[in-house]
Amino acid sequence: MQAFHRSPWLTLMLLSGITVLPAAEPADQLLAIFGDTVHTMAGPPIEKGVVLIADGKITFVGSALDIPIPPATRVLKGSVVTPGLIDAHTVVGLTGFLNQEQDQDQLDKGEPIQPELRAIDSYNPRERLIEWVRGFGITTIHTGHAPGALVSGQTMIAKTVGGTVDEAVILPVAMVTVTLGNDARPGDDKKSPGTRSKAVAMLRGELVKTQDYLRKQNLADADKRPDRDLRREVFADVLRGRLPLLVTVNRATDIDAALRVAREFGIKIVLDSAAEAYLLADQIKAAGVPVILHPSMRRGGMGETENISFETAATLRAKGIPVALQSGFEGYVPKTRVALFEAAIAAANGLTTEQALATITSDAAKILGIDGRVGSLQAGLDGDVAIFDGDPFEYTTHCTGVVIDGRVVSDEPR
């Protein structure tokens, strides 16, 4: 049983059996969520557990057998309770449910390299797809510019609530999106990059130019310092280790190229999609690079993903490689995948239930660097919870409740 983090009054309740609420913690700020099984993702599942939330933060997670709950506390119940789910890579909020030109802001093909494009300048927190995925327990999304250009822009991390981007955002800039392989080609023989080697050379060239930009910024003579350059500023943060590159690759040769560039410049990268990652699992492990794997049900067939496998998540995890799952982006899909369903397929192909759940909760949070706020049920973390009426990975199960920052945002079964 975990200790209380920020509610001394509740500690006294447990010790003395007192159920009177002090004035400092009004009843309308308190929420108790009971589950036949509570997956904390910070330890083993708790049978007959409870999660207590006050002022938007989790105050207690443990057994519900002997805990008195103040009468005015709002109570939710479910068969299975989990942390709020995390979609580790999506374009929801930039791409819209209509799938028409006016609601598609996830990719600008005007130039092959545009790291200065900010996701927060396009993100629409009122987009109906956000509400849709939230109904399945998705409370946090890593979203932004899509694969399809050599450097397409920035990503951000947000909660699936809020009327403005400022109300939703957790991290305004999370990563810089890079695509290597055939998907980086513009589809016009007269435009670059036309080959794999050209794409890598262009990326390497940008990093070299940025190294020179940083060197000149430190010149003693202020008149010789370069003018402000938005592109260089973003790549400078990459070189300084402040921002990782989110590198969308599928072929083993492109994965190898990404690892090579990371070694050469000493930069952080996260592999995205990575259909053939199982062929280079040892190299990925040795490089200490995490993987946000393609959606489990992504279509294979010809092209970059012809060697896709349902078992890749299990293969990489067995090697000790951090793995998260995603809904991703496919231009011909009018709406969005649901990360919960993608994890369910991974659970049927080599991952245990707990391991599969980690790909959309705790492990996803660690890869994204937000595990100090979300991804598990622990005292002090954000009050983000998903409630189910059965096994979350069973297709007959419904998500019956979603709580974000201690506020019930959905209580209709989906």
C-alpha positions in Angstrom: 0.0 0.0 0.0 1.4 3.4 -1.0 1.7 6.3 1.4 -0.2 9.5 1.0 1.5 12.2 -0.8 -0.4 15.4 -0.3 -3.4 14.8 2.0 -2.4 14.5 5.7 -6.1 14.5 6.6 -6.6 11.2 4.8 -3.7 9.7 6.6 -5.4 10.6 9.8 -8.6 9.0 8.5 -6.8 5.7 7.9 -5.2 5.7 11.3 -8.2 6.8 13.3 -11.2 5.9 11.3 -12.3 9.6 11.2 -14.5 10.3 8.2 -15.0 14.1 8.7 -13.7 16.2 5.9 -11.8 19.4 6.9 -12.7 22.7 5.4 -9.4 22.9 3.4 -10.5 20.0 1.2 -14.1 20.5 0.2 -16.0 17.4 -0.9 -16.6 18.5 -4.4 -12.8 18.3 -5.0 -12.6 14.6 -4.0 -13.0 11.6 -6.2 -12.7 7.9 -5.3 -12.4 5.3 -8.1 -12.9 1.7 -7.1 -11.8 -1.2 -9.3 -12.1 -5.0 -9.0 -8.6 -4.8 -10.5 -6.5 -1.7 -10.4 -3.4 -1.7 -12.7 -1.1 0.9 -11.2 1.7 0.2 -13.6 4.0 1.1 -10.7 3.7 -2.3 -9.2 1.6 -5.5 -9.3 -2.2 -5.1 -10.0 -4.3 -4.5 -6.9 -7.4 -6.5 -6.4 -10.3 -4.6 -4.9 -8.4 -1.4 -5.1 -9.1 2.3 -5.0 -7.6 5.5 -6.4 -8.3 8.7 -4.5 -7.9 12.1 -6.2 -8.0 15.6 -4.7 -7.3 18.9 -6.5 -6.5 17.1 -9.7 -3.7 14.9 -8.2 -3.7 11.3 -7.0 -3.4 11.2 -3.2 -3.6 7.5 -2.6 -3.6 4.1 -4.5 -4.1 0.9 -2.6 -6.6 -1.6 -1.2 -10.1 -0.5 -0.8 -11.0 -3.0 1.9 -10.4 -0.9 5.0 -10.5 2.7 3.7 -13.3 4.9 4.9 -14.5 7.4 2.2 -16.1 10.7 3.2 -19.9 10.5 2.4 -19.8 13.5 0.0 -17.0 12.1 -2.1 -17.9 11.3 -5.7 -17.5 7.6 -6.3 -16.9 5.8 -9.6 -16.6 2.0 -10.0 -15.4 -0.3 -12.6 -14.2 -3.8 -13.3 -10.7 -2.7 -14.3 -9.0 0.6 -13.6 -5.9 1.8 -15.4 -3.9 5.0 -15.7 -5.2 7.3 -18.4 -3.9 5.9 -21.7 -1.2 7.5 -23.8 -1.0 7.6 -27.5 2.7 7.8 -28.1 2.5 9.2 -31.6 -0.5 10.5 -33.5 -1.5 13.5 -35.6 -4.9 14.0 -34.0 -5.5 17.7 -33.4 -3.7 18.6 -36.6 -5.6 16.2 -38.8 -9.4 16.4 -38.7 -12.3 13.9 -38.8 -13.5 15.2 -42.2 -10.3 14.1 -43.9 -10.6 17.0 -46.2 -8.1 19.6 -47.3 -9.3 22.3 -44.9 -8.8 20.2 -41.8 -5.5 18.6 -42.7 -2.6 20.6 -41.2 -0.3 17.7 -40.3 2.1 17.9 -43.3 3.4 20.8 -45.4 5.3 19.6 -48.5 6.4 23.1 -49.6 10.0 22.3 -48.6 11.7 19.1 -47.6 13.2 20.6 -44.4 11.0 22.7 -42.1 11.9 22.0 -38.4 10.6 25.5 -37.5 6.9 24.5 -38.0 5.3 24.3 -34.6 2.6 21.8 -33.8 1.0 24.2 -31.2 0.3 26.7 -34.0 -2.0 24.2 -35.8 -3.3 22.1 -32.9 -7.1 22.3 -32.6 -8.1 21.1 -29.1 -11.8 21.1 -30.2 -11.3 18.6 -33.0 -13.8 15.8 -32.8 -11.2 13.1 -33.2 -9.8 14.2 -29.8 -13.1 13.6 -28.1 -13.4 10.3 -30.0 -10.1 8.8 -28.7 -10.7 10.2 -25.2 -13.8 8.1 -25.0 -11.6 5.0 -25.2 -9.5 6.1 -22.3 -6.8 8.1 -24.1 -6.0 11.0 -21.9 -2.6 12.1 -23.3 -1.4 12.3 -26.9 2.0 13.0 -28.5 0.9 14.7 -31.7 2.3 17.0 -34.3 3.6 17.0 -37.8 3.3 13.8 -39.7 5.9 11.7 -41.5 6.2 12.3 -45.3 8.9 15.0 -45.5 12.5 14.8 -44.6 12.0 17.2 -41.7 8.3 18.0 -41.4 8.2 20.0 -38.1 7.7 19.7 -34.4 5.6 17.6 -32.1 3.8 18.4 -28.8 2.3 16.6 -25.9 -1.2 17.4 -24.7 -4.1 16.2 -22.6 -7.2 15.3 -24.5 -9.2 18.2 -22.9 -9.2 22.0 -23.1 -10.7 24.7 -25.2 -7.4 26.2 -26.1 -4.0 24.8 -26.8 -2.6 26.4 -23.7 -5.2 24.6 -21.6 -4.3 21.2 -23.2 -0.5 21.3 -23.6 1.9 19.5 -21.4 5.0 20.0 -23.6 4.8 22.6 -26.4 7.8 21.1 -28.1 8.5 17.5 -27.6 10.5 16.2 -30.7 11.5 17.1 -34.2 10.0 14.8 -36.9 12.3 13.3 -39.5 11.5 10.7 -42.2 14.0 8.5 -43.9 13.4 6.1 -46.7 10.9 6.1 -49.6 8.4 8.2 -47.6 10.8 11.1 -47.5 10.8 11.5 -51.3 8.6 14.3 -52.6 7.2 12.3 -55.5 8.7 14.7 -58.0 11.9 13.6 -59.8 13.1 17.2 -60.0 12.9 17.7 -56.2 15.1 16.5 -53.4 15.6 14.1 -51.8 15.4 11.7 -54.6 17.3 8.8 -53.0 18.0 7.5 -49.5 21.6 8.7 -49.5 20.5 12.2 -50.6 18.0 12.4 -47.7 20.7 11.4 -45.1 23.2 13.8 -46.7 20.7 16.7 -46.5 20.0 15.9 -42.9 23.7 15.7 -42.1 24.3 19.0 -43.9 21.7 20.8 -41.8 23.3 19.5 -38.6 26.8 20.6 -39.8 25.5 24.1 -40.7 24.0 24.3 -37.2 27.3 23.4 -35.6 28.8 26.3 -37.5 25.9 28.5 -36.4 26.5 27.7 -32.8 30.2 28.3 -33.1 29.6 31.8 -34.6 27.1 32.6 -31.9 29.9 32.5 -29.4 32.2 34.9 -31.2 33.5 37.7 -29.1 32.6 40.3 -31.7 28.8 40.7 -31.6 28.8 42.1 -35.1 30.0 38.8 -36.5 27.4 36.7 -34.8 24.7 35.4 -37.1 21.2 36.8 -37.2 18.4 34.8 -35.6 17.4 31.8 -37.6 14.4 29.7 -36.6 15.6 26.6 -38.4 19.0 26.8 -36.8 17.5 27.3 -33.3 15.5 24.1 -33.5 18.5 22.1 -34.8 20.6 23.7 -32.1 18.4 22.3 -29.5 18.8 18.9 -31.1 22.6 19.2 -31.0 22.5 20.4 -27.4 20.4 17.3 -26.5 17.3 19.3 -25.5 15.2 17.8 -28.3 15.3 14.3 -29.8 14.7 13.6 -33.4 11.6 11.4 -33.9 12.9 9.4 -36.9 10.2 7.6 -39.0 11.9 4.6 -40.6 10.8 1.1 -41.6 13.5 -0.6 -43.7 16.5 -2.0 -41.8 18.8 0.1 -43.9 17.1 3.3 -42.9 17.1 2.3 -39.2 20.8 1.7 -39.6 21.3 5.1 -41.2 19.4 6.8 -38.4 21.6 5.1 -35.7 24.7 6.2 -37.7 23.7 9.8 -37.8 22.9 9.8 -34.1 26.3 8.4 -33.3 28.1 10.8 -35.5 26.5 13.9 -34.0 25.9 12.6 -30.5 22.2 13.4 -30.7 19.1 11.7 -29.1 16.7 9.9 -31.4 13.5 7.9 -31.0 12.7 5.4 -33.8 9.2 5.7 -35.1 7.2 3.0 -36.9 10.4 0.8 -37.4 8.7 -2.1 -39.2 12.0 -4.0 -39.6 13.4 -3.1 -36.1 13.5 -6.8 -35.2 16.3 -7.3 -37.8 18.5 -4.8 -35.9 17.3 -5.3 -32.3 20.8 -5.8 -31.0 22.1 -2.6 -32.6 19.1 -0.6 -31.3 19.6 -2.0 -27.8 23.3 -1.2 -27.9 22.5 2.4 -29.0 20.0 2.8 -26.1 17.4 4.1 -28.5 13.6 3.6 -27.7 11.0 2.7 -30.3 7.5 4.0 -30.8 6.4 1.1 -32.9 3.9 1.2 -35.8 0.3 0.4 -35.0 0.0 -3.3 -34.6 -2.7 -3.5 -37.3 -1.0 -1.3 -39.8 -1.4 -2.6 -43.3 1.6 -4.4 -44.7 1.8 -5.6 -48.3 4.3 -4.0 -50.7 6.7 -1.2 -50.0 8.4 -0.1 -46.8 6.2 -2.2 -44.5 6.1 -5.5 -46.5 8.0 -7.2 -43.6 5.8 -5.9 -40.9 5.0 -8.3 -38.0 2.5 -8.5 -35.2 5.2 -9.8 -32.9 7.7 -7.0 -33.2 6.7 -5.4 -29.9 7.3 -8.6 -28.1 10.6 -9.2 -29.9 11.9 -5.7 -29.0 10.7 -5.9 -25.4 12.4 -9.3 -24.9 15.7 -7.6 -25.9 15.2 -4.9 -23.3 14.3 -2.1 -25.7 11.8 0.5 -24.5 8.7 0.2 -26.7 5.5 2.2 -26.9 2.6 1.9 -29.4 0.8 4.5 -31.3 -2.2 5.2 -33.6 0.1 6.8 -36.1 -1.0 8.4 -39.4 -2.0 7.0 -42.7 -3.2 9.4 -45.4 -6.0 7.3 -46.7 -7.6 6.6 -43.3 -10.4 9.2 -42.8 -10.4 9.0 -39.0 -7.9 7.7 -36.5 -6.8 4.4 -35.1 -7.2 3.8 -31.3 -4.0 3.0 -29.4 -6.0 0.8 -27.0 -6.9 -1.6 -29.9 -3.3 -1.6 -31.2 -2.0 -2.7 -27.7 -4.7 -5.4 -27.6 -3.3 -7.0 -30.8 0.2 -6.8 -29.3 -1.1 -8.6 -26.2 -2.3 -11.4 -28.5 1.0 -11.7 -30.2 3.7 -12.2 -27.5 3.2 -9.5 -24.9 1.6 -10.1 -21.5 -1.4 -8.0 -20.6 0.7 -5.9 -18.2 3.4 -5.5 -20.9 0.9 -4.5 -23.5 -0.7 -2.0 -21.2 2.7 -0.5 -20.4 3.1 0.3 -24.2 0.3 2.8 -23.8 0.9 3.9 -20.2 4.1 3.7 -18.2 6.6 2.8 -21.0 5.0 5.4 -23.3 5.4 8.0 -20.6 9.0 7.2 -20.0 9.9 7.4 -23.7 8.1 10.8 -23.9 9.8 12.0 -20.7 6.5 12.7 -18.9 6.5 9.9 -16.4 6.7 12.4 -13.6 3.1 13.4 -14.4 1.3 10.6 -16.1 1.6 6.9 -17.1 1.0 5.3 -13.8 -1.2 5.5 -10.7 0.9 6.9 -7.9 0.5 9.5 -5.3 1.5 12.9 -6.6 0.9 12.2 -10.3 -1.9 13.8 -12.3 -5.4 12.4 -11.7 -5.7 10.7 -15.1 -7.7 7.4 -15.0 -9.5 5.1 -17.4 -12.3 2.8 -16.2 -13.5 -0.3 -18.0 -16.3 -2.8 -17.5 -14.0 -5.8 -18.3 -10.6 -6.7 -19.7 -9.5 -3.5 -21.6 -8.2 -5.7 -24.4 -11.4 -7.6 -25.0 -13.5 -6.3 -27.9 -16.7 -6.6 -25.9 -15.4 -4.4 -23.1 -16.5 -0.7 -22.8 -14.6 2.2 -21.4 -17.1 3.5 -18.9 -15.3 6.4 -17.4 -12.4 8.8 -18.1 -10.9 11.2 -15.6 -8.4 13.8 -16.5 -6.7 16.0 -13.8 -9.3 14.7 -11.4 -12.2 15.8 -13.5 -14.7 13.3 -14.9 -14.7 14.1 -18.7 -16.6 11.0 -19.9 -18.9 8.6 -18.1 -20.8 7.1 -21.1 -19.7 3.6 -22.2 -17.8 3.4 -25.4 
